[in-house]
Amino acid sequence: MPSSATLRDVAKLAGVSLGTASQALNNRPHVLPETRNRVLDAARTLGYTPRNAGSTQSLSIIGMLTKHDVGPPGPFNAFFSHVHAGIEQECRAHRISLMFASVEVDQSNHPVEWPRMIEDNHIDGLILIGIYLTDEAHGELEAKLGRRIVLVDSYAPGASFDSVLIDNLGGARKAVNHLIDLGHRHIGLIGSNPASSPDILERREGYLRALAARGIAQTYIEESLMRREEGYAALGRLLKRAPQVTAVFVTNDDTAIGVLHAAQDMGLRVPEDLSIVGFDDIDLASEIQPALTTVHVPKAWLGKLGVQRLLERVRAPDQPTLAVTVATHLVERESTARQKSSQKEVVLSEA
């Protein structure tokens, strides 16, 4: 009967951290020989064997793990649904079975608790979507699956996992440069805060770099979470303290839709009085009125490339860690227009 011991049990018995236990079991460098031996002895004592760590067998079952905020699962995620579709399509093409689960994350996208799919070792490889792993979390996963883990729009600083990422920095710069080219000089940012996940902080950095590169020193950052209702409230706060703002870059489309609704409820015309650019190009972005100018992300390809990277990792387990960055492009729709500052001043004075 398989042992029920976990990596945490091994680390506790050996008197080391989870990360050190994982590195020792996976023969990573920078672990002292006496520490490695202590961890291996603890694993043998407990009967602990990492599933597939170092194995070169083919994949038969892939796990797909997507984030959801702490609490009851939220509504359908318009971004991740396309990533899921890409993963499913690629798995069918290679005759690989797919298991799906979600994991609760905090406001910084750190996992709170792993689902049974991970704890019971039912899978041969794993694709993580939209998750930011702490050292402890990625050490625990590596001990279970070795390097058969691919991060899709996810981050694990210091881990030896392959990843498929979005060009967040470049996409944000395209969005802000578009607004500058339309004559806007007072451009706000909504949908980020210092505790945001790395992808959102990259979009925030892209906003700052685009302005600086064009010689615009003034920034207008209104911190908020990435939710529609948060975007709605954030626009009110931003325009109250900075009524001169004529355009806003929002870090994702769902939050941007909240910003658009807030502008309309305030009596502002979009785009005549306020231009808005989002990020992701979810389906709803082209269906709302006015249709949202946004940064397009090839979402299905994120999923397909994730499966391809996992297959390549199994074929060549010793290859260097690889990060694939997927390019973005701007989709111009109806929510942006050339600045007409005099019109905006009249509307605000009447509101």
QUICORWO-V735493 format. One record per residue. N is the residue number from 1. SS is DSSP state (hx for helix, st for strand, lp for the rest). OMEGA is omega in degrees with one decimal (* if undefined). D_CENTER is the distance of its C-alpha to the mean C-alpha in Angstrom with 2 decimals. Layout:
n->N ss->SS omega->OMEGA d_center->D_CENTER
n->N ss->SS omega->OMEGA d_center->D_CENTER
This chain:
n->1 ss->lp omega->-178.6 d_center->38.54
n->2 ss->lp omega->178.6 d_center->35.09
n->3 ss->lp omega->177.1 d_center->34.52
n->4 ss->lp omega->-179.2 d_center->32.35
n->5 ss->lp omega->179.0 d_center->31.53
n->6 ss->lp omega->176.4 d_center->27.96
n->7 ss->hx omega->178.8 d_center->26.48
n->8 ss->hx omega->178.5 d_center->26.88
n->9 ss->hx omega->179.5 d_center->30.58
n->10 ss->hx omega->-179.4 d_center->30.99
n->11 ss->hx omega->-179.1 d_center->29.49
n->12 ss->hx omega->-179.4 d_center->31.72
n->13 ss->hx omega->-178.9 d_center->34.80
n->14 ss->hx omega->179.9 d_center->34.24
n->15 ss->lp omega->179.9 d_center->33.56
n->16 ss->lp omega->177.3 d_center->30.31
n->17 ss->lp omega->176.8 d_center->26.65
n->18 ss->hx omega->-179.5 d_center->24.21
n->19 ss->hx omega->178.8 d_center->22.64
n->20 ss->hx omega->178.1 d_center->26.18
n->21 ss->hx omega->178.8 d_center->27.21
n->22 ss->hx omega->-179.1 d_center->24.37
n->23 ss->hx omega->179.2 d_center->25.23
n->24 ss->hx omega->-178.1 d_center->28.89
n->25 ss->hx omega->180.0 d_center->28.58
n->26 ss->lp omega->173.8 d_center->26.59
n->27 ss->lp omega->177.9 d_center->29.12
n->28 ss->lp omega->178.0 d_center->26.86
n->29 ss->lp omega->175.4 d_center->28.78
n->30 ss->lp omega->172.7 d_center->29.50
n->31 ss->lp omega->-178.4 d_center->30.62
n->32 ss->lp omega->-178.4 d_center->34.26
n->33 ss->hx omega->-178.8 d_center->36.59
n->34 ss->hx omega->176.9 d_center->37.98
n->35 ss->hx omega->178.7 d_center->34.55
n->36 ss->hx omega->-179.5 d_center->33.57
n->37 ss->hx omega->179.1 d_center->36.90
n->38 ss->hx omega->178.7 d_center->36.50
n->39 ss->hx omega->179.9 d_center->33.15
n->40 ss->hx omega->177.1 d_center->34.65
n->41 ss->hx omega->179.0 d_center->37.72
n->42 ss->hx omega->179.2 d_center->35.74
n->43 ss->hx omega->178.6 d_center->33.86
n->44 ss->hx omega->-180.0 d_center->37.23
n->45 ss->hx omega->-177.4 d_center->38.82
n->46 ss->hx omega->-177.6 d_center->36.22
n->47 ss->lp omega->-176.3 d_center->36.02
n->48 ss->lp omega->176.9 d_center->32.28
n->49 ss->lp omega->177.6 d_center->31.00
n->50 ss->lp omega->178.9 d_center->27.34
n->51 ss->lp omega->172.9 d_center->26.73
n->52 ss->lp omega->179.4 d_center->26.58
n->53 ss->lp omega->-178.7 d_center->26.03
n->54 ss->lp omega->-179.8 d_center->27.82
n->55 ss->lp omega->178.0 d_center->28.81
n->56 ss->lp omega->178.6 d_center->29.13
n->57 ss->lp omega->-179.7 d_center->29.69
n->58 ss->lp omega->175.8 d_center->27.93
n->59 ss->lp omega->172.5 d_center->25.01
n->60 ss->lp omega->178.7 d_center->26.32
n->61 ss->st omega->175.8 d_center->23.59
n->62 ss->st omega->172.6 d_center->19.82
n->63 ss->st omega->177.2 d_center->17.65
n->64 ss->st omega->-172.8 d_center->14.46
n->65 ss->st omega->-176.8 d_center->12.52
n->66 ss->st omega->-179.4 d_center->10.07
n->67 ss->st omega->159.6 d_center->9.26
n->68 ss->st omega->-176.1 d_center->11.63
n->69 ss->st omega->179.4 d_center->12.89
n->70 ss->lp omega->-177.6 d_center->16.07
n->71 ss->lp omega->178.7 d_center->19.04
n->72 ss->lp omega->178.2 d_center->19.99
n->73 ss->lp omega->-177.6 d_center->17.42
n->74 ss->lp omega->-179.7 d_center->16.55
n->75 ss->lp omega->178.1 d_center->17.40
n->76 ss->lp omega->-178.6 d_center->16.31
n->77 ss->lp omega->-173.1 d_center->12.75
n->78 ss->lp omega->178.6 d_center->13.63
n->79 ss->lp omega->-174.3 d_center->10.41
n->80 ss->hx omega->-179.4 d_center->9.90
n->81 ss->hx omega->178.4 d_center->13.70
n->82 ss->hx omega->175.4 d_center->13.92
n->83 ss->hx omega->178.0 d_center->11.61
n->84 ss->hx omega->-179.0 d_center->13.90
n->85 ss->hx omega->177.9 d_center->16.88
n->86 ss->hx omega->178.0 d_center->16.25
n->87 ss->hx omega->-179.7 d_center->16.06
n->88 ss->hx omega->-179.8 d_center->19.17
n->89 ss->hx omega->-178.7 d_center->21.00
n->90 ss->hx omega->177.0 d_center->20.62
n->91 ss->hx omega->177.4 d_center->21.65
n->92 ss->hx omega->-178.6 d_center->24.67
n->93 ss->hx omega->-178.6 d_center->25.63
n->94 ss->lp omega->177.6 d_center->25.86
n->95 ss->lp omega->178.6 d_center->27.35
n->96 ss->lp omega->175.8 d_center->24.71
n->97 ss->st omega->-175.2 d_center->24.35
n->98 ss->st omega->172.7 d_center->21.02
n->99 ss->st omega->-177.9 d_center->20.31
n->100 ss->st omega->173.1 d_center->17.63
n->101 ss->st omega->174.7 d_center->16.68
n->102 ss->st omega->-179.7 d_center->14.26
n->103 ss->st omega->176.7 d_center->13.68
n->104 ss->st omega->176.5 d_center->14.05
n->105 ss->st omega->176.0 d_center->11.76
n->106 ss->lp omega->-175.0 d_center->13.02
n->107 ss->lp omega->176.1 d_center->12.07
n->108 ss->lp omega->179.3 d_center->10.08
n->109 ss->lp omega->173.4 d_center->8.16
n->110 ss->lp omega->179.7 d_center->10.96
n->111 ss->st omega->178.2 d_center->12.73
n->112 ss->st omega->-179.2 d_center->16.11
n->113 ss->st omega->-179.7 d_center->18.00
n->114 ss->lp omega->175.7 d_center->17.75
n->115 ss->lp omega->-178.4 d_center->19.19
n->116 ss->hx omega->179.6 d_center->22.52
n->117 ss->hx omega->179.3 d_center->21.12
n->118 ss->hx omega->-174.5 d_center->20.10
n->119 ss->hx omega->-175.5 d_center->23.10
n->120 ss->lp omega->175.3 d_center->25.67
n->121 ss->lp omega->-179.6 d_center->24.73
n->122 ss->lp omega->-170.2 d_center->24.94
n->123 ss->lp omega->-180.0 d_center->22.63
n->124 ss->lp omega->179.5 d_center->23.12
n->125 ss->st omega->-172.9 d_center->19.55
n->126 ss->st omega->171.6 d_center->16.00
n->127 ss->st omega->179.3 d_center->12.72
n->128 ss->st omega->-175.3 d_center->9.70
n->129 ss->st omega->173.3 d_center->6.87
n->130 ss->lp omega->-173.5 d_center->3.76
n->131 ss->lp omega->178.0 d_center->6.10
n->132 ss->st omega->-173.6 d_center->7.52
n->133 ss->lp omega->170.1 d_center->11.04
n->134 ss->lp omega->177.5 d_center->14.16
n->135 ss->hx omega->-178.6 d_center->17.16
n->136 ss->hx omega->-177.0 d_center->18.90
n->137 ss->hx omega->-178.1 d_center->16.28
n->138 ss->hx omega->174.0 d_center->15.78
n->139 ss->hx omega->179.3 d_center->19.55
n->140 ss->hx omega->179.6 d_center->20.24
n->141 ss->hx omega->-178.6 d_center->18.22
n->142 ss->hx omega->178.1 d_center->19.83
n->143 ss->hx omega->-179.1 d_center->23.18
n->144 ss->hx omega->-170.7 d_center->22.84
n->145 ss->hx omega->-177.0 d_center->21.49
n->146 ss->lp omega->180.0 d_center->22.14
n->147 ss->lp omega->178.7 d_center->19.86
n->148 ss->lp omega->-178.2 d_center->19.34
n->149 ss->st omega->177.4 d_center->15.61
n->150 ss->st omega->-180.0 d_center->12.96
n->151 ss->st omega->176.3 d_center->9.29
n->152 ss->st omega->-174.1 d_center->7.49
n->153 ss->lp omega->-179.0 d_center->4.10
n->154 ss->lp omega->-174.6 d_center->4.90
n->155 ss->st omega->176.3 d_center->7.48
n->156 ss->lp omega->-177.0 d_center->11.10
n->157 ss->lp omega->177.9 d_center->13.44
n->158 ss->lp omega->-178.9 d_center->16.83
n->159 ss->lp omega->-179.6 d_center->16.21
n->160 ss->lp omega->-178.3 d_center->17.81
n->161 ss->lp omega->172.0 d_center->15.20
n->162 ss->st omega->-177.1 d_center->14.63
n->163 ss->st omega->172.8 d_center->11.27
n->164 ss->st omega->-171.1 d_center->10.29
n->165 ss->st omega->177.5 d_center->8.19
n->166 ss->st omega->173.8 d_center->8.49
n->167 ss->lp omega->-177.4 d_center->11.32
n->168 ss->hx omega->-178.2 d_center->9.84
n->169 ss->hx omega->-179.1 d_center->13.03
n->170 ss->hx omega->179.2 d_center->15.35
n->171 ss->hx omega->178.7 d_center->14.12
n->172 ss->hx omega->178.9 d_center->14.56
n->173 ss->hx omega->176.8 d_center->17.90
n->174 ss->hx omega->-179.1 d_center->19.02
n->175 ss->hx omega->-176.8 d_center->18.44
n->176 ss->hx omega->177.3 d_center->20.39
n->177 ss->hx omega->176.1 d_center->23.01
n->178 ss->hx omega->179.3 d_center->23.67
n->179 ss->hx omega->178.2 d_center->24.53
n->180 ss->hx omega->179.3 d_center->26.65
n->181 ss->hx omega->177.7 d_center->28.45
n->182 ss->lp omega->176.0 d_center->29.37
n->183 ss->lp omega->-179.1 d_center->31.13
n->184 ss->lp omega->177.5 d_center->28.80
n->185 ss->lp omega->176.8 d_center->29.06
n->186 ss->lp omega->-170.0 d_center->27.88
n->187 ss->st omega->-179.6 d_center->24.17
n->188 ss->st omega->174.9 d_center->21.96
n->189 ss->st omega->177.9 d_center->18.27
n->190 ss->st omega->174.4 d_center->16.84
n->191 ss->lp omega->176.7 d_center->13.54
n->192 ss->lp omega->172.4 d_center->12.76
n->193 ss->lp omega->-175.5 d_center->14.56
n->194 ss->lp omega->-179.6 d_center->15.21
n->195 ss->lp omega->-179.3 d_center->13.33
n->196 ss->lp omega->177.8 d_center->9.96
n->197 ss->lp omega->-173.9 d_center->6.92
n->198 ss->hx omega->-178.7 d_center->7.41
n->199 ss->hx omega->179.8 d_center->5.50
n->200 ss->hx omega->176.5 d_center->7.59
n->201 ss->hx omega->175.2 d_center->10.38
n->202 ss->hx omega->177.6 d_center->10.57
n->203 ss->hx omega->176.3 d_center->11.19
n->204 ss->hx omega->178.8 d_center->13.64
n->205 ss->hx omega->177.3 d_center->15.24
n->206 ss->hx omega->175.2 d_center->15.65
n->207 ss->hx omega->-177.6 d_center->17.50
n->208 ss->hx omega->-178.4 d_center->19.72
n->209 ss->hx omega->-179.8 d_center->20.51
n->210 ss->hx omega->178.6 d_center->21.44
n->211 ss->hx omega->-178.2 d_center->23.80
n->212 ss->hx omega->-178.5 d_center->25.31
n->213 ss->hx omega->179.8 d_center->25.93
n->214 ss->lp omega->175.3 d_center->27.86
n->215 ss->lp omega->179.2 d_center->29.87
n->216 ss->lp omega->-174.8 d_center->28.50
n->217 ss->lp omega->-174.0 d_center->28.57
n->218 ss->lp omega->176.8 d_center->27.91
n->219 ss->lp omega->-179.4 d_center->24.40
n->220 ss->st omega->-178.1 d_center->23.59
n->221 ss->st omega->176.1 d_center->20.44
n->222 ss->st omega->-174.5 d_center->20.34
n->223 ss->lp omega->178.4 d_center->17.91
n->224 ss->lp omega->170.4 d_center->16.39
n->225 ss->lp omega->-177.9 d_center->13.67
n->226 ss->lp omega->176.9 d_center->11.64
n->227 ss->lp omega->-176.1 d_center->14.30
n->228 ss->hx omega->-178.7 d_center->17.19
n->229 ss->hx omega->177.0 d_center->19.85
n->230 ss->hx omega->177.4 d_center->18.28
n->231 ss->hx omega->178.6 d_center->18.30
n->232 ss->hx omega->-178.4 d_center->21.86
n->233 ss->hx omega->-176.0 d_center->23.07
n->234 ss->hx omega->-180.0 d_center->21.45
n->235 ss->hx omega->177.5 d_center->23.35
n->236 ss->hx omega->179.1 d_center->26.57
n->237 ss->hx omega->-176.8 d_center->26.12
n->238 ss->hx omega->-176.5 d_center->25.27
n->239 ss->hx omega->176.6 d_center->28.27
n->240 ss->hx omega->-178.5 d_center->30.55
n->241 ss->hx omega->-178.1 d_center->30.20
n->242 ss->lp omega->-177.3 d_center->29.71
n->243 ss->lp omega->179.1 d_center->31.57
n->244 ss->lp omega->-179.6 d_center->31.78
n->245 ss->lp omega->-179.7 d_center->28.15
n->246 ss->lp omega->-178.9 d_center->28.42
n->247 ss->st omega->-179.0 d_center->24.85
n->248 ss->st omega->168.3 d_center->21.31
n->249 ss->st omega->-177.0 d_center->17.92
n->250 ss->st omega->-168.3 d_center->15.25
n->251 ss->lp omega->166.9 d_center->11.51
n->252 ss->lp omega->-171.5 d_center->10.96
n->253 ss->hx omega->-177.7 d_center->13.83
n->254 ss->hx omega->176.6 d_center->14.33
n->255 ss->hx omega->179.1 d_center->14.92
n->256 ss->hx omega->177.7 d_center->16.97
n->257 ss->hx omega->174.3 d_center->19.13
n->258 ss->hx omega->177.6 d_center->19.98
n->259 ss->hx omega->-179.7 d_center->20.97
n->260 ss->hx omega->178.4 d_center->23.10
n->261 ss->hx omega->179.3 d_center->24.84
n->262 ss->hx omega->179.7 d_center->25.60
n->263 ss->hx omega->-179.9 d_center->27.13
n->264 ss->hx omega->179.3 d_center->29.29
n->265 ss->hx omega->177.6 d_center->30.43
n->266 ss->lp omega->-179.2 d_center->31.44
n->267 ss->lp omega->177.4 d_center->33.61
n->268 ss->lp omega->176.3 d_center->31.65
n->269 ss->lp omega->176.1 d_center->31.63
n->270 ss->lp omega->13.5 d_center->28.46
n->271 ss->lp omega->-172.7 d_center->28.65
n->272 ss->lp omega->-178.2 d_center->32.18
n->273 ss->lp omega->-179.2 d_center->31.52
n->274 ss->lp omega->174.6 d_center->27.76
n->275 ss->st omega->-176.9 d_center->25.40
n->276 ss->st omega->174.4 d_center->21.76
n->277 ss->st omega->176.9 d_center->18.87
n->278 ss->st omega->-179.1 d_center->15.47
n->279 ss->st omega->174.7 d_center->12.32
n->280 ss->st omega->-175.6 d_center->11.17
n->281 ss->lp omega->173.2 d_center->14.79
n->282 ss->lp omega->-175.5 d_center->14.74
n->283 ss->hx omega->-176.2 d_center->18.28
n->284 ss->hx omega->-177.7 d_center->19.44
n->285 ss->hx omega->-179.8 d_center->19.01
n->286 ss->hx omega->-174.4 d_center->22.16
n->287 ss->lp omega->-179.4 d_center->24.03
n->288 ss->lp omega->178.9 d_center->24.24
n->289 ss->lp omega->-4.9 d_center->27.11
n->290 ss->lp omega->179.5 d_center->26.84
n->291 ss->lp omega->-169.3 d_center->24.23
n->292 ss->lp omega->166.5 d_center->21.12
n->293 ss->st omega->-173.0 d_center->20.73
n->294 ss->st omega->176.3 d_center->17.11
n->295 ss->st omega->-178.3 d_center->15.01
n->296 ss->st omega->174.1 d_center->14.85
n->297 ss->st omega->178.9 d_center->12.03
n->298 ss->lp omega->-166.9 d_center->13.76
n->299 ss->hx omega->-179.9 d_center->11.69
n->300 ss->hx omega->179.4 d_center->14.42
n->301 ss->hx omega->174.0 d_center->14.72
n->302 ss->hx omega->179.8 d_center->11.27
n->303 ss->hx omega->-179.9 d_center->12.76
n->304 ss->hx omega->179.8 d_center->16.16
n->305 ss->hx omega->176.4 d_center->15.34
n->306 ss->hx omega->178.0 d_center->13.63
n->307 ss->hx omega->179.5 d_center->16.99
n->308 ss->hx omega->178.5 d_center->18.96
n->309 ss->hx omega->179.1 d_center->17.55
n->310 ss->hx omega->177.5 d_center->18.36
n->311 ss->hx omega->179.8 d_center->21.82
n->312 ss->hx omega->177.3 d_center->22.43
n->313 ss->hx omega->178.6 d_center->21.63
n->314 ss->hx omega->-179.9 d_center->24.24
n->315 ss->hx omega->-177.6 d_center->26.71
n->316 ss->lp omega->-172.6 d_center->26.47
n->317 ss->lp omega->-176.6 d_center->25.27
n->318 ss->lp omega->-179.7 d_center->26.44
n->319 ss->lp omega->179.7 d_center->24.76
n->320 ss->lp omega->176.0 d_center->22.70
n->321 ss->lp omega->-175.4 d_center->18.99
n->322 ss->lp omega->174.5 d_center->17.39
n->323 ss->st omega->178.1 d_center->14.21
n->324 ss->st omega->178.2 d_center->14.09
n->325 ss->st omega->-176.4 d_center->12.70
n->326 ss->st omega->-177.2 d_center->12.97
n->327 ss->lp omega->177.8 d_center->14.91
n->328 ss->st omega->171.0 d_center->14.68
n->329 ss->st omega->-177.5 d_center->17.74
n->330 ss->st omega->174.7 d_center->19.00
n->331 ss->st omega->-178.2 d_center->20.59
n->332 ss->lp omega->177.3 d_center->23.46
n->333 ss->lp omega->-168.1 d_center->24.68
n->334 ss->lp omega->-174.4 d_center->26.80
n->335 ss->lp omega->177.1 d_center->24.89
n->336 ss->lp omega->178.8 d_center->25.79
n->337 ss->lp omega->177.9 d_center->29.31
n->338 ss->lp omega->-176.4 d_center->31.49
n->339 ss->lp omega->173.0 d_center->32.09
n->340 ss->lp omega->-170.2 d_center->35.20
n->341 ss->hx omega->-177.9 d_center->35.55
n->342 ss->hx omega->178.2 d_center->38.93
n->343 ss->hx omega->-178.7 d_center->37.74
n->344 ss->hx omega->-179.6 d_center->34.91
n->345 ss->hx omega->179.6 d_center->37.48
n->346 ss->hx omega->-178.0 d_center->39.80
n->347 ss->hx omega->-177.9 d_center->37.23
n->348 ss->hx omega->-179.1 d_center->36.11
n->349 ss->hx omega->179.2 d_center->39.74
n->350 ss->hx omega->-174.0 d_center->40.56
n->351 ss->lp omega->* d_center->37.68
